Amino acid sequence: MELAIKELEEKARAAGAASKKLAFLPTDVKNRALLNVAEALIGKQD
């Protein structure tokens, strides 16, 4: 269980860092990034 918590914390930190980088990008670039994430999530559904 502790490993799962550490993995979740690492992912949260990475997401926070990514959001700070994305904040300064143009809207079209951010929209494209969101679409790519959405497509990846949909592709992982089973």
PEWOGI-V206456 format. One record per helix or strand. SS is the DSSP state (H for helix, E for strand). FROM is the first residue (numbers start at 1). TO is the last residue. If there is no record, write none. Layout:
# PEWOGI-V206456
ss={SS,SS}
from={FROM,FROM}
to={TO,TO}
This chain:
# PEWOGI-V206456
ss={H,H}
from={2,27}
to={22,43}
